[in-house]
């Protein structure tokens, strides 16, 4: 029986890592955070978890046609999502400190 249980582990594990989300997982997240009105555009553009974290302001505005309030909510919720990924949070802290030290002339 434990062999049968192991068959389900990869499916469960990918949900724990938003970088591995499928298009459907991203659509569920959009619904959960109140951005479901943009789900069709994300689906048409085949936005997976990996692409989700690469989206920029311009992508949301021009390509996905998301209004300002939606973009603000998207990035707010994306930051919360990033905080759930240990390596992603560490990278963000490092990037912030590097950017800060460059602006300080270090």
N, C-alpha and C positions, 0 to 999 in steps of 0.2 A: 504493500500500500504506500510506503514512503516513496517509492519510485514514481507513482502516479502524482503524489503531491509535488514532487520536484518539477513536473511538467509545467506547473502554474507559476513557479518562481520567477522566470524571466518576465512574464507579463506583469506581475506585481512589482518587480524591481524597477521597471522602466517608469512607472508612475511616480516613484520616489525621486526620480531625477528628471526635472523639467527639460534638460538639454536633450533627452531622448524621447520626448513626447512626440506622438504622431499628430497628424493634422486634427484628428478627432479629439485628442487630448487637449490640444490648444483651444478648440472650439468649446469644449466643456469648461475650460478655465475662463474664457471670455464670458460665458454665461454666468459663471459663479461670481465674477467681479463686476457684473453689470454692464458689460460691453457686447452683449449678444447681438445688438443691432448691426455690428460689423462682422459677424461670423461668416456671412456669405463672401465678403471680400477677402477674408483670411483664407477661406476654403479655395476660392478661385486662384489665389496666389500661392497656394500650397505651402502655407506657413506651418512649419513643424516647430518643435521646441527649440531646436538649434537656431533656426531663423528668427524665432521670437526674440532672442537675446541680441540679435544683430540689427534689429530695426532701429532706425534713426528717426528723428522728428520729421525730416523731409519725406521719408518713406511713408509715414503715416499720413502726412498732409497731402502729398501729391499722388502717390500710387494707390493708397488705400482710401483716400478722400475722407479722412477722419477729422472732424471739427476740433477746434482748440480745446474745448472742455473734455472731449473724448480722449484727446492726446494726453492731456494732463492726468486724467484718471488712469490711462494705460500705463504711463511711466511711473505713477505712484504705485500701482499694483505690481508692475514689473520689478520695482525695487524691493517690494516685500517678498516676491518670489525669489529674487536673487539671494536674499538673506537666508533662504532655506537651503541653499547649496553651499556647503562649507568652503570648497575651493573658490567659488565665485565670490563669496564675501571677502576672502583673503585677497584675491586679485584686486577687488575694488578698493580695499584699504591700501594696498601697495600702490595702485595707480594714483590714488589721492595723495599719498605721501610723496611720490615721485613728482607729481605735478606741482605740489606745494614747494618742494625743495628747488625745482627749476625756477619757479617764480621768485623764490627767495635768493636766487643767484648762487645756489650751491652747485 
